[in-house]
Amino acid sequence: MAEKKAFVLRINPEVLKDLEQWAGDEFRSTNGQIEYLLQQALNARKKKKNQEARGKNQDRE
């Protein structure tokens, strides 16, 4: 497993409360839930960028 870097996160208390509840519902730690959500967002962004790049390449053909 890759080494993880620790950092401080400032977060709205209400958002944190909701994240803690969501994490519990999915049997994850709060940190694990935040990491999972960030990874999902990054994957979606990469997928969108790849689709946009393919669309631009198809326009050129």
ChimeraX attribute file (.defattr): number of C-alpha atoms within 10 A of each C-alpha:
attribute: neighborCount
match mode: 1-to-1
recipient: residues
	/A:1	3
	/A:2	4
	/A:3	5
	/A:4	6
	/A:5	5
	/A:6	6
	/A:7	6
	/A:8	5
	/A:9	6
	/A:10	7
	/A:11	9
	/A:12	8
	/A:13	9
	/A:14	9
	/A:15	10
	/A:16	14
	/A:17	13
	/A:18	12
	/A:19	17
	/A:20	17
	/A:21	15
	/A:22	16
	/A:23	18
	/A:24	13
	/A:25	9
	/A:26	9
	/A:27	11
	/A:28	15
	/A:29	15
	/A:30	18
	/A:31	12
	/A:32	12
	/A:33	18
	/A:34	17
	/A:35	12
	/A:36	14
	/A:37	12
	/A:38	12
	/A:39	12
	/A:40	12
	/A:41	12
	/A:42	12
	/A:43	12
	/A:44	12
	/A:45	12
	/A:46	12
	/A:47	12
	/A:48	12
	/A:49	12
	/A:50	12
	/A:51	12
	/A:52	12
	/A:53	12
	/A:54	11
	/A:55	11
	/A:56	11
	/A:57	10
	/A:58	9
	/A:59	8
	/A:60	6
	/A:61	5
